[in-house]
Amino acid sequence: MQKPGDPEEAVKSEYEALKGRGTREALELFIARHPDHPLAAKAKEELQRLNP
């Protein structure tokens, strides 16, 4: 039986994948899924950069 993966690495991987899309919707999705995670703050910063 396979050992479960590291949840922190899964969140980081999800952040990188969604950030890579470069859309507001992707970043908002990450924030909605992980509002208390430190990477949510980075996602919010990215959203600010996307605002004209």
Residue pairs with C-beta under 8 A, 6 or more apart in sequence:
11 34
11 37
11 39
12 39
14 30
14 33
14 34
15 30
15 34
15 39
15 42
15 43
18 26
18 27
18 29
18 30
18 43
19 26
19 27
19 30
19 43
19 46
22 50
23 50
24 47
24 50
27 43
27 44
27 46
27 47
27 50
28 47
30 39
30 40
30 43
31 40
31 43
31 44
31 47
34 40
